[in-house]
Amino acid sequence: MLDTDVITCSVARDARALYALLWRPESFAHWASGLGGALARDDRGWTAQGPEGPVRITFTPHNAFGVMDHRVDLGGGRVACVPLRIVPNQAGSTVMLTLFRQPGTSPARFAADAAWVRRDLASLKAFAEGALAP
């Protein structure tokens, strides 16, 4: 089994409204810097420029459960699964992303990846709460 780090942030926005804002892949460009801000659709799905080169991304379809999972095909048979959830938390929401430590990833690199996710979730929070709204 892979090591995991479940990273959360609280967002002062109703869970259904937050999901409606964020579930479309196009919205990831507003907060997910790991996709390089270059998320594009082609005839086979979604692509982006990842930290290590081009990647192909498959997103969970729209659903009633706040699930925004995605799979990132890194090439060479490597696929990273990224479970992402929005759950109601009273009048707001908790966003949870599970980061898996990929085989061959050093503890220092895993910690750096977790820090990157925390920055991205802080951007998600700012975007969702209006500070970065277009």
N, CA, C and O atoms as a GROMACS GRO file, in nm:
protein
  536
    1MET      N    1   0.084  -0.118   0.000
    1MET     CA    2   0.000   0.000   0.000
    1MET      C    3   0.088   0.124   0.000
    1MET      O    4   0.198   0.125   0.057
    2LEU      N    5   0.038   0.228  -0.065
    2LEU     CA    6   0.111   0.354  -0.072
    2LEU      C    7   0.086   0.437   0.053
    2LEU      O    8  -0.023   0.432   0.110
    3ASP      N    9   0.187   0.512   0.096
    3ASP     CA   10   0.166   0.610   0.202
    3ASP      C   11   0.072   0.718   0.151
    3ASP      O   12   0.070   0.749   0.032
    4THR      N   13  -0.007   0.775   0.241
    4THR     CA   14  -0.102   0.880   0.202
    4THR      C   15  -0.094   0.999   0.297
    4THR      O   16  -0.050   0.987   0.412
    5ASP      N   17  -0.138   1.111   0.247
    5ASP     CA   18  -0.158   1.231   0.328
    5ASP      C   19  -0.290   1.291   0.283
    5ASP      O   20  -0.304   1.332   0.168
    6VAL      N   21  -0.387   1.296   0.372
    6VAL     CA   22  -0.516   1.358   0.340
    6VAL      C   23  -0.507   1.504   0.381
    6VAL      O   24  -0.492   1.536   0.499
    7ILE      N   25  -0.516   1.590   0.283
    7ILE     CA   26  -0.497   1.733   0.304
    7ILE      C   27  -0.633   1.800   0.290
    7ILE      O   28  -0.706   1.777   0.194
    8THR      N   29  -0.666   1.884   0.388
    8THR     CA   30  -0.799   1.946   0.388
    8THR      C   31  -0.789   2.098   0.395
    8THR      O   32  -0.688   2.155   0.436
    9CYS      N   33  -0.898   2.160   0.355
    9CYS     CA   34  -0.914   2.303   0.381
    9CYS      C   35  -1.063   2.330   0.399
    9CYS      O   36  -1.147   2.261   0.342
   10SER      N   37  -1.093   2.430   0.477
   10SER     CA   38  -1.230   2.473   0.499
   10SER      C   39  -1.260   2.589   0.406
   10SER      O   40  -1.176   2.677   0.386
   11VAL      N   41  -1.380   2.588   0.349
   11VAL     CA   42  -1.420   2.693   0.256
   11VAL      C   43  -1.555   2.747   0.303
   11VAL      O   44  -1.648   2.671   0.327
   12ALA      N   45  -1.564   2.877   0.315
   12ALA     CA   46  -1.688   2.942   0.360
   12ALA      C   47  -1.783   2.955   0.242
   12ALA      O   48  -1.813   3.064   0.194
   13ARG      N   49  -1.830   2.838   0.197
   13ARG     CA   50  -1.925   2.834   0.086
   13ARG      C   51  -2.001   2.703   0.096
   13ARG      O   52  -1.943   2.598   0.125
   14ASP      N   53  -2.130   2.708   0.072
   14ASP     CA   54  -2.215   2.590   0.074
   14ASP      C   55  -2.155   2.482  -0.016
   14ASP      O   56  -2.106   2.512  -0.125
   15ALA      N   57  -2.159   2.356   0.028
   15ALA     CA   58  -2.096   2.246  -0.046
   15ALA      C   59  -2.153   2.230  -0.187
   15ALA      O   60  -2.077   2.208  -0.281
   16ARG      N   61  -2.285   2.241  -0.202
   16ARG     CA   62  -2.342   2.227  -0.337
   16ARG      C   63  -2.299   2.341  -0.427
   16ARG      O   64  -2.270   2.319  -0.545
   17ALA      N   65  -2.295   2.463  -0.373
   17ALA     CA   66  -2.252   2.577  -0.453
   17ALA      C   67  -2.103   2.565  -0.488
   17ALA      O   68  -2.061   2.599  -0.599
   18LEU      N   69  -2.024   2.518  -0.393
   18LEU     CA   70  -1.881   2.500  -0.417
   18LEU      C   71  -1.859   2.395  -0.525
   18LEU      O   72  -1.779   2.416  -0.617
   19TYR      N   73  -1.928   2.284  -0.515
   19TYR     CA   74  -1.916   2.179  -0.617
   19TYR      C   75  -1.957   2.232  -0.754
   19TYR      O   76  -1.890   2.205  -0.854
   20ALA      N   77  -2.066   2.307  -0.759
   20ALA     CA   78  -2.112   2.364  -0.887
   20ALA      C   79  -2.006   2.454  -0.949
   20ALA      O   80  -1.991   2.457  -1.071
   21LEU      N   81  -1.934   2.527  -0.865
   21LEU     CA   82  -1.828   2.615  -0.914
   21LEU      C   83  -1.706   2.537  -0.962
   21LEU      O   84  -1.643   2.575  -1.061
   22LEU      N   85  -1.673   2.429  -0.894
   22LEU     CA   86  -1.544   2.363  -0.916
   22LEU      C   87  -1.545   2.236  -0.999
   22LEU      O   88  -1.439   2.198  -1.048
   23TRP      N   89  -1.656   2.168  -1.017
   23TRP     CA   90  -1.653   2.033  -1.074
   23TRP      C   91  -1.608   2.027  -1.220
   23TRP      O   92  -1.554   1.926  -1.263
   24ARG      N   93  -1.628   2.132  -1.294
   24ARG     CA   94  -1.587   2.130  -1.435
   24ARG      C   95  -1.434   2.136  -1.445
   24ARG      O   96  -1.370   2.215  -1.375
   25PRO      N   97  -1.375   2.053  -1.531
   25PRO     CA   98  -1.230   2.056  -1.544
   25PRO      C   99  -1.172   2.194  -1.573
   25PRO      O  100  -1.061   2.226  -1.529
   26GLU      N  101  -1.246   2.277  -1.646
   26GLU     CA  102  -1.196   2.412  -1.677
   26GLU      C  103  -1.170   2.494  -1.552
   26GLU      O  104  -1.084   2.582  -1.553
   27SER      N  105  -1.241   2.466  -1.444
   27SER     CA  106  -1.224   2.545  -1.321
   27SER      C  107  -1.091   2.514  -1.252
   27SER      O  108  -1.042   2.596  -1.174
   28PHE      N  109  -1.033   2.400  -1.280
   28PHE     CA  110  -0.906   2.363  -1.216
   28PHE      C  111  -0.796   2.464  -1.248
   28PHE      O  112  -0.705   2.483  -1.167
   29ALA      N  113  -0.802   2.527  -1.364
   29ALA     CA  114  -0.701   2.626  -1.401
   29ALA      C  115  -0.696   2.743  -1.304
   29ALA      O  116  -0.594   2.811  -1.295
   30HIS      N  117  -0.804   2.768  -1.232
   30HIS     CA  118  -0.809   2.879  -1.137
   30HIS      C  119  -0.734   2.850  -1.007
   30HIS      O  120  -0.703   2.943  -0.932
   31TRP      N  121  -0.705   2.723  -0.979
   31TRP     CA  122  -0.645   2.693  -0.849
   31TRP      C  123  -0.543   2.579  -0.850
   31TRP      O  124  -0.461   2.571  -0.759
   32ALA      N  125  -0.545   2.492  -0.950
   32ALA     CA  126  -0.457   2.374  -0.949
   32ALA      C  127  -0.330   2.401  -1.028
   32ALA      O  128  -0.322   2.368  -1.146
   33SER      N  129  -0.232   2.460  -0.962
   33SER     CA  130  -0.108   2.496  -1.031
   33SER      C  131  -0.031   2.375  -1.082
   33SER      O  132   0.050   2.387  -1.174
   34GLY      N  133  -0.055   2.258  -1.024
   34GLY     CA  134   0.011   2.137  -1.070
   34GLY      C  135  -0.023   2.101  -1.213
   34GLY      O  136   0.048   2.023  -1.277
   35LEU      N  137  -0.131   2.157  -1.264
   35LEU     CA  138  -0.168   2.134  -1.404
   35LEU      C  139  -0.108   2.240  -1.495
   35LEU      O  140  -0.135   2.241  -1.615
   36GLY      N  141  -0.028   2.328  -1.440
   36GLY     CA  142   0.042   2.426  -1.520
   36GLY      C  143  -0.046   2.532  -1.582
   36GLY      O  144   0.000   2.610  -1.666
   37GLY      N  145  -0.174   2.539  -1.542
   37GLY     CA  146  -0.262   2.640  -1.597
   37GLY      C  147  -0.290   2.620  -1.745
   37GLY      O  148  -0.347   2.707  -1.810
   38ALA      N  149  -0.250   2.504  -1.799
   38ALA     CA  150  -0.264   2.481  -1.942
   38ALA      C  151  -0.353   2.361  -1.970
   38ALA      O  152  -0.324   2.281  -2.059
   39LEU      N  153  -0.459   2.347  -1.896
   39LEU     CA  154  -0.552   2.237  -1.915
   39LEU      C  155  -0.626   2.259  -2.047
   39LEU      O  156  -0.684   2.365  -2.070
   40ALA      N  157  -0.624   2.158  -2.132
   40ALA     CA  158  -0.686   2.171  -2.263
   40ALA      C  159  -0.763   2.044  -2.296
   40ALA      O  160  -0.726   1.934  -2.254
   41ARG      N  161  -0.870   2.061  -2.371
   41ARG     CA  162  -0.951   1.947  -2.414
   41ARG      C  163  -0.912   1.911  -2.557
   41ARG      O  164  -0.894   1.999  -2.641
   42ASP      N  165  -0.900   1.782  -2.582
   42ASP     CA  166  -0.880   1.736  -2.719
   42ASP      C  167  -0.979   1.624  -2.747
   42ASP      O  168  -1.069   1.599  -2.666
   43ASP      N  169  -0.965   1.557  -2.859
   43ASP     CA  170  -1.063   1.454  -2.897
   43ASP      C  171  -1.059   1.331  -2.808
   43ASP      O  172  -1.149   1.247  -2.816
   44ARG      N  173  -0.957   1.317  -2.722
   44ARG     CA  174  -0.946   1.202  -2.633
   44ARG      C  175  -0.967   1.238  -2.486
   44ARG      O  176  -0.958   1.151  -2.400
   45GLY      N  177  -0.994   1.365  -2.457
   45GLY     CA  178  -1.014   1.405  -2.318
   45GLY      C  179  -0.937   1.531  -2.284
   45GLY      O  180  -0.938   1.628  -2.359
   46TRP      N  181  -0.870   1.528  -2.167
   46TRP     CA  182  -0.803   1.646  -2.115
   46TRP      C  183  -0.653   1.624  -2.106
   46TRP      O  184  -0.607   1.515  -2.071
   47THR      N  185  -0.577   1.728  -2.138
   47THR     CA  186  -0.432   1.724  -2.127
   47THR      C  187  -0.385   1.848  -2.051
   47THR      O  188  -0.457   1.948  -2.041
   48ALA      N  189  -0.264   1.840  -1.999
   48ALA     CA  190  -0.204   1.955  -1.931
   48ALA      C  191  -0.054   1.937  -1.932
   48ALA      O  192  -0.002   1.830  -1.964
   49GLN      N  193   0.014   2.042  -1.897
   49GLN     CA  194   0.159   2.037  -1.880
   49GLN      C  195   0.185   2.019  -1.732
   49GLN      O  196   0.169   2.114  -1.655
   50GLY      N  197   0.225   1.901  -1.691
   50GLY     CA  198   0.255   1.874  -1.551
   50GLY      C  199   0.398   1.913  -1.518
   50GLY      O  200   0.473   1.953  -1.607
   51PRO      N  201   0.437   1.902  -1.392
   51PRO     CA  202   0.572   1.939  -1.350
   51PRO      C  203   0.682   1.860  -1.421
   51PRO      O  204   0.794   1.907  -1.435
   52GLU      N  205   0.647   1.739  -1.466
   52GLU     CA  206   0.747   1.654  -1.532
   52GLU      C  207   0.722   1.638  -1.682
   52GLU      O  208   0.786   1.555  -1.746
   53GLY      N  209   0.629   1.714  -1.738
   53GLY     CA  210   0.599   1.704  -1.880
   53GLY      C  211   0.450   1.689  -1.904
   53GLY      O  212   0.370   1.704  -1.812
   54PRO      N  213   0.412   1.660  -2.029
   54PRO     CA  214   0.270   1.649  -2.064
   54PRO      C  215   0.202   1.534  -1.991
   54PRO      O  216   0.261   1.427  -1.970
   55VAL      N  217   0.077   1.556  -1.952
   55VAL     CA  218  -0.003   1.455  -1.884
   55VAL      C  219  -0.142   1.451  -1.945
   55VAL      O  220  -0.189   1.547  -2.005
   56ARG      N  221  -0.207   1.337  -1.929
   56ARG     CA  222  -0.347   1.321  -1.971
   56ARG      C  223  -0.428   1.299  -1.844
   56ARG      O  224  -0.390   1.220  -1.758
   57ILE      N  225  -0.541   1.369  -1.834
   57ILE     CA  226  -0.622   1.365  -1.711
   57ILE      C  227  -0.762   1.316  -1.743
   57ILE      O  228  -0.823   1.358  -1.841
   58THR      N  229  -0.811   1.227  -1.658
   58THR     CA  230  -0.949   1.179  -1.667
   58THR      C  231  -1.020   1.221  -1.540
   58THR      O  232  -0.974   1.193  -1.430
   59PHE      N  233  -1.132   1.290  -1.556
   59PHE     CA  234  -1.207   1.342  -1.443
   59PHE      C  235  -1.333   1.260  -1.418
   59PHE      O  236  -1.394   1.207  -1.512
   60THR      N  237  -1.372   1.250  -1.292
   60THR     CA  238  -1.498   1.188  -1.254
   60THR      C  239  -1.612   1.270  -1.312
   60THR      O  240  -1.608   1.393  -1.306
   61PRO      N  241  -1.712   1.205  -1.368
   61PRO     CA  242  -1.828   1.280  -1.418
   61PRO      C  243  -1.901   1.353  -1.305
   61PRO      O  244  -1.884   1.321  -1.187
   62HIS      N  245  -1.981   1.451  -1.344
   62HIS     CA  246  -2.064   1.525  -1.249
   62HIS      C  247  -2.145   1.424  -1.167
   62HIS      O  248  -2.196   1.326  -1.221
   63ASN      N  249  -2.158   1.451  -1.037
   63ASN     CA  250  -2.231   1.358  -0.950
   63ASN      C  251  -2.291   1.435  -0.834
   63ASN      O  252  -2.261   1.553  -0.814
   64ALA      N  253  -2.374   1.369  -0.758
   64ALA     CA  254  -2.446   1.433  -0.646
   64ALA      C  255  -2.372   1.421  -0.514
   64ALA      O  256  -2.425   1.458  -0.409
   65PHE      N  257  -2.250   1.369  -0.516
   65PHE     CA  258  -2.181   1.338  -0.391
   65PHE      C  259  -2.059   1.426  -0.362
   65PHE      O  260  -1.990   1.403  -0.263
   66GLY      N  261  -2.031   1.526  -0.446
   66GLY     CA  262  -1.916   1.613  -0.423
   66GLY      C  263  -1.783   1.548  -0.456
   66GLY      O  264  -1.678   1.590  -0.407
   67VAL      N  265  -1.787   1.444  -0.539
   67VAL     CA  266  -1.665   1.373  -0.575
   67VAL      C  267  -1.605   1.436  -0.700
   67VAL      O  268  -1.672   1.450  -0.803
   68MET      N  269  -1.478   1.474  -0.690
   68MET     CA  270  -1.405   1.534  -0.802
   68MET      C  271  -1.274   1.459  -0.827
   68MET      O  272  -1.171   1.521  -0.855
   69ASP      N  273  -1.278   1.327  -0.816
   69ASP     CA  274  -1.158   1.248  -0.837
   69ASP      C  275  -1.106   1.268  -0.979
   69ASP      O  276  -1.182   1.296  -1.072
   70HIS      N  277  -0.977   1.251  -0.994
   70HIS     CA  278  -0.918   1.252  -1.126
   70HIS      C  279  -0.795   1.160  -1.129
   70HIS      O  280  -0.730   1.137  -1.027
   71ARG      N  281  -0.767   1.110  -1.248
   71ARG     CA  282  -0.652   1.024  -1.270
   71ARG      C  283  -0.560   1.097  -1.365
   71ARG      O  284  -0.603   1.148  -1.468
   72VAL      N  285  -0.432   1.101  -1.329
   72VAL     CA  286  -0.334   1.171  -1.410
   72VAL      C  287  -0.239   1.066  -1.469
   72VAL      O  288  -0.163   1.002  -1.397
   73ASP      N  289  -0.245   1.052  -1.601
   73ASP     CA  290  -0.155   0.960  -1.671
   73ASP      C  291  -0.026   1.035  -1.698
   73ASP      O  292  -0.021   1.127  -1.779
   74LEU      N  293   0.079   0.994  -1.626
   74LEU     CA  294   0.208   1.062  -1.633
   74LEU      C  295   0.295   1.009  -1.747
   74LEU      O  296   0.404   1.061  -1.771
   75GLY      N  297   0.246   0.907  -1.816
   75GLY     CA  298   0.324   0.845  -1.922
   75GLY      C  299   0.408   0.730  -1.868
   75GLY      O  300   0.428   0.718  -1.747
   76GLY      N  301   0.455   0.646  -1.957
   76GLY     CA  302   0.538   0.534  -1.916
   76GLY      C  303   0.468   0.436  -1.824
   76GLY      O  304   0.533   0.367  -1.746
   77GLY      N  305   0.336   0.429  -1.833
   77GLY     CA  306   0.261   0.337  -1.749
   77GLY      C  307   0.234   0.387  -1.608
   77GLY      O  308   0.176   0.315  -1.527
   78ARG      N  309   0.277   0.510  -1.577
   78ARG     CA  310   0.254   0.566  -1.444
   78ARG      C  311   0.125   0.647  -1.442
   78ARG      O  312   0.104   0.737  -1.523
   79VAL      N  313   0.038   0.611  -1.347
   79VAL     CA  314  -0.089   0.681  -1.331
   79VAL      C  315  -0.104   0.720  -1.185
   79VAL      O  316  -0.090   0.636  -1.096
   80ALA      N  317  -0.132   0.847  -1.160
   80ALA     CA  318  -0.156   0.896  -1.024
   80ALA      C  319  -0.306   0.917  -1.006
   80ALA      O  320  -0.369   0.991  -1.082
   81CYS      N  321  -0.363   0.852  -0.905
   81CYS     CA  322  -0.504   0.871  -0.871
   81CYS      C  323  -0.511   0.982  -0.766
   81CYS      O  324  -0.436   0.982  -0.669
   82VAL      N  325  -0.602   1.076  -0.788
   82VAL     CA  326  -0.615   1.189  -0.697
   82VAL      C  327  -0.760   1.198  -0.649
   82VAL      O  328  -0.842   1.263  -0.713
   83PRO      N  329  -0.792   1.133  -0.535
   83PRO     CA  330  -0.925   1.146  -0.478
   83PRO      C  331  -0.944   1.288  -0.422
   83PRO      O  332  -0.861   1.339  -0.346
   84LEU      N  333  -1.054   1.351  -0.460
   84LEU     CA  334  -1.084   1.487  -0.418
   84LEU      C  335  -1.232   1.494  -0.384
   84LEU      O  336  -1.316   1.456  -0.465
   85ARG      N  337  -1.262   1.541  -0.265
   85ARG     CA  338  -1.400   1.544  -0.217
   85ARG      C  339  -1.436   1.682  -0.162
   85ARG      O  340  -1.353   1.752  -0.103
   86ILE      N  341  -1.561   1.718  -0.182
   86ILE     CA  342  -1.619   1.836  -0.117
   86ILE      C  343  -1.731   1.782  -0.029
   86ILE      O  344  -1.825   1.720  -0.078
   87VAL      N  345  -1.722   1.808   0.101
   87VAL     CA  346  -1.825   1.759   0.192
   87VAL      C  347  -1.884   1.877   0.269
   87VAL      O  348  -1.813   1.971   0.304
   88PRO      N  349  -2.014   1.871   0.296
   88PRO     CA  350  -2.077   1.978   0.374
   88PRO      C  351  -2.017   1.984   0.514
   88PRO      O  352  -1.986   1.882   0.575
   89ASN      N  353  -2.000   2.105   0.562
   89ASN     CA  354  -1.952   2.129   0.699
   89ASN      C  355  -2.030   2.249   0.752
   89ASN      O  356  -1.986   2.363   0.739
   90GLN      N  357  -2.144   2.222   0.812
   90GLN     CA  358  -2.240   2.324   0.854
   90GLN      C  359  -2.271   2.415   0.736
   90GLN      O  360  -2.314   2.366   0.631
   91ALA      N  361  -2.252   2.547   0.749
   91ALA     CA  362  -2.285   2.638   0.639
   91ALA      C  363  -2.177   2.644   0.532
   91ALA      O  364  -2.197   2.706   0.428
   92GLY      N  365  -2.062   2.580   0.556
   92GLY     CA  366  -1.952   2.580   0.462
   92GLY      C  367  -1.920   2.442   0.410
   92GLY      O  368  -2.007   2.355   0.402
   93SER      N  369  -1.794   2.423   0.375
   93SER     CA  370  -1.749   2.297   0.316
   93SER      C  371  -1.610   2.262   0.365
   93SER      O  372  -1.531   2.350   0.403
   94THR      N  373  -1.581   2.134   0.363
   94THR     CA  374  -1.444   2.087   0.379
   94THR      C  375  -1.405   2.021   0.249
   94THR      O  376  -1.476   1.936   0.196
   95VAL      N  377  -1.290   2.062   0.197
   95VAL     CA  378  -1.235   2.001   0.076
   95VAL      C  379  -1.123   1.908   0.121
   95VAL      O  380  -1.036   1.947   0.199
   96MET      N  381  -1.126   1.784   0.070
   96MET     CA  382  -1.026   1.684   0.109
   96MET      C  383  -0.961   1.626  -0.016
   96MET      O  384  -1.029   1.578  -0.106
   97LEU      N  385  -0.830   1.632  -0.021
   97LEU     CA  386  -0.754   1.571  -0.129
   97LEU      C  387  -0.662   1.467  -0.069
   97LEU      O  388  -0.588   1.496   0.026
   98THR      N  389  -0.665   1.346  -0.123
   98THR     CA  390  -0.576   1.241  -0.076
   98THR      C  391  -0.456   1.236  -0.170
   98THR      O  392  -0.470   1.213  -0.290
   99LEU      N  393  -0.338   1.257  -0.112
   99LEU     CA  394  -0.213   1.252  -0.187
   99LEU      C  395  -0.148   1.117  -0.159
   99LEU      O  396  -0.123   1.082  -0.044
  100PHE      N  397  -0.122   1.041  -0.265
  100PHE     CA  398  -0.054   0.913  -0.252
  100PHE      C  399   0.094   0.932  -0.282
  100PHE      O  400   0.132   0.999  -0.378
  101ARG      N  401   0.177   0.872  -0.198
  101ARG     CA  402   0.322   0.875  -0.223
  101ARG      C  403   0.353   0.769  -0.329
  101ARG      O  404   0.342   0.649  -0.304
  102GLN      N  405   0.390   0.816  -0.445
  102GLN     CA  406   0.416   0.728  -0.557
  102GLN      C  407   0.544   0.649  -0.535
  102GLN      O  408   0.636   0.696  -0.468
  103PRO      N  409   0.552   0.527  -0.592
  103PRO     CA  410   0.674   0.447  -0.577
  103PRO      C  411   0.798   0.526  -0.621
  103PRO      O  412   0.797   0.593  -0.724
  104GLY      N  413   0.903   0.515  -0.542
  104GLY     CA  414   1.027   0.583  -0.574
  104GLY      C  415   1.033   0.728  -0.530
  104GLY      O  416   1.134   0.795  -0.551
  105THR      N  417   0.927   0.778  -0.469
  105THR     CA  418   0.925   0.917  -0.423
  105THR      C  419   0.988   0.924  -0.284
  105THR      O  420   0.948   0.853  -0.192
  106SER      N  421   1.087   1.009  -0.271
  106SER     CA  422   1.156   1.024  -0.142
  106SER      C  423   1.065   1.091  -0.040
  106SER      O  424   0.969   1.160  -0.078
  107PRO      N  425   1.093   1.073   0.089
  107PRO     CA  426   1.014   1.144   0.190
  107PRO      C  427   1.018   1.296   0.171
  107PRO      O  428   0.917   1.363   0.192
  108ALA      N  429   1.132   1.350   0.131
  108ALA     CA  430   1.143   1.495   0.110
  108ALA      C  431   1.056   1.539  -0.007
  108ALA      O  432   0.991   1.644   0.000
  109ARG      N  433   1.054   1.462  -0.114
  109ARG     CA  434   0.972   1.496  -0.231
  109ARG      C  435   0.823   1.484  -0.197
  109ARG      O  436   0.742   1.566  -0.240
  110PHE      N  437   0.787   1.382  -0.119
  110PHE     CA  438   0.648   1.364  -0.077
  110PHE      C  439   0.604   1.484   0.007
  110PHE      O  440   0.493   1.534  -0.010
  111ALA      N  441   0.690   1.529   0.097
  111ALA     CA  442   0.659   1.647   0.180
  111ALA      C  443   0.644   1.771   0.092
  111ALA      O  444   0.556   1.854   0.116
  112ALA      N  445   0.729   1.784  -0.008
  112ALA     CA  446   0.720   1.898  -0.101
  112ALA      C  447   0.590   1.891  -0.181
  112ALA      O  448   0.524   1.993  -0.204
  113ASP      N  449   0.552   1.770  -0.223
  113ASP     CA  450   0.426   1.754  -0.296
  113ASP      C  451   0.307   1.792  -0.208
  113ASP      O  452   0.214   1.858  -0.254
  114ALA      N  453   0.311   1.753  -0.081
  114ALA     CA  454   0.204   1.788   0.013
  114ALA      C  455   0.197   1.939   0.032
  114ALA      O  456   0.088   1.996   0.040
  115ALA      N  457   0.312   2.004   0.041
  115ALA     CA  458   0.314   2.150   0.054
  115ALA      C  459   0.253   2.216  -0.071
  115ALA      O  460   0.180   2.314  -0.061
  116TRP      N  461   0.283   2.160  -0.186
  116TRP     CA  462   0.226   2.211  -0.311
  116TRP      C  463   0.074   2.199  -0.308
  116TRP      O  464   0.003   2.293  -0.345
  117VAL      N  465   0.023   2.083  -0.265
  117VAL     CA  466  -0.122   2.063  -0.256
  117VAL      C  467  -0.183   2.164  -0.159
  117VAL      O  468  -0.290   2.219  -0.187
  118ARG      N  469  -0.118   2.189  -0.047
  118ARG     CA  470  -0.170   2.287   0.048
  118ARG      C  471  -0.180   2.426  -0.015
  118ARG      O  472  -0.277   2.498   0.008
  119ARG      N  473  -0.080   2.464  -0.094
  119ARG     CA  474  -0.085   2.593  -0.164
  119ARG      C  475  -0.200   2.595  -0.264
  119ARG      O  476  -0.273   2.694  -0.275
  120ASP      N  477  -0.217   2.485  -0.337
  120ASP     CA  478  -0.327   2.479  -0.434
  120ASP      C  479  -0.462   2.486  -0.364
  120ASP      O  480  -0.553   2.553  -0.414
  121LEU      N  481  -0.478   2.418  -0.251
  121LEU     CA  482  -0.605   2.425  -0.179
  121LEU      C  483  -0.628   2.564  -0.120
  121LEU      O  484  -0.742   2.609  -0.110
  122ALA      N  485  -0.521   2.633  -0.083
  122ALA     CA  486  -0.536   2.773  -0.039
  122ALA      C  487  -0.584   2.859  -0.156
  122ALA      O  488  -0.666   2.949  -0.137
  123SER      N  489  -0.535   2.832  -0.277
  123SER     CA  490  -0.582   2.904  -0.396
  123SER      C  491  -0.727   2.869  -0.426
  123SER      O  492  -0.805   2.956  -0.465
  124LEU      N  493  -0.764   2.742  -0.409
  124LEU     CA  494  -0.903   2.700  -0.427
  124LEU      C  495  -0.992   2.778  -0.332
  124LEU      O  496  -1.096   2.830  -0.372
  125LYS      N  497  -0.952   2.786  -0.206
  125LYS     CA  498  -1.029   2.858  -0.104
  125LYS      C  499  -1.046   3.005  -0.143
  125LYS      O  500  -1.157   3.058  -0.137
  126ALA      N  501  -0.936   3.070  -0.183
  126ALA     CA  502  -0.942   3.211  -0.221
  126ALA      C  503  -1.032   3.230  -0.343
  126ALA      O  504  -1.112   3.324  -0.348
  127PHE      N  505  -1.018   3.143  -0.441
  127PHE     CA  506  -1.102   3.151  -0.561
  127PHE      C  507  -1.249   3.132  -0.525
  127PHE      O  508  -1.334   3.210  -0.568
  128ALA      N  509  -1.278   3.029  -0.447
  128ALA     CA  510  -1.416   2.996  -0.413
  128ALA      C  511  -1.481   3.102  -0.324
  128ALA      O  512  -1.601   3.125  -0.333
  129GLU      N  513  -1.402   3.165  -0.241
  129GLU     CA  514  -1.458   3.267  -0.152
  129GLU      C  515  -1.458   3.406  -0.216
  129GLU      O  516  -1.495   3.504  -0.152
  130GLY      N  517  -1.415   3.413  -0.342
  130GLY     CA  518  -1.429   3.538  -0.417
  130GLY      C  519  -1.305   3.619  -0.436
  130GLY      O  520  -1.307   3.713  -0.516
  131ALA      N  521  -1.196   3.589  -0.368
  131ALA     CA  522  -1.076   3.671  -0.381
  131ALA      C  523  -1.014   3.661  -0.519
  131ALA      O  524  -0.948   3.755  -0.565
  132LEU      N  525  -1.034   3.548  -0.588
  132LEU     CA  526  -0.976   3.530  -0.720
  132LEU      C  527  -1.081   3.514  -0.828
  132LEU      O  528  -1.050   3.474  -0.940
  133ALA      N  529  -1.206   3.547  -0.795
  133ALA     CA  530  -1.314   3.528  -0.892
  133ALA      C  531  -1.288   3.612  -1.016
  133ALA      O  532  -1.245   3.727  -1.007
  134PRO      N  533  -1.314   3.554  -1.134
  134PRO     CA  534  -1.289   3.625  -1.260
  134PRO      C  535  -1.381   3.745  -1.277
  134PRO      O  536  -1.373   3.815  -1.378
   0.00000   0.00000   0.00000
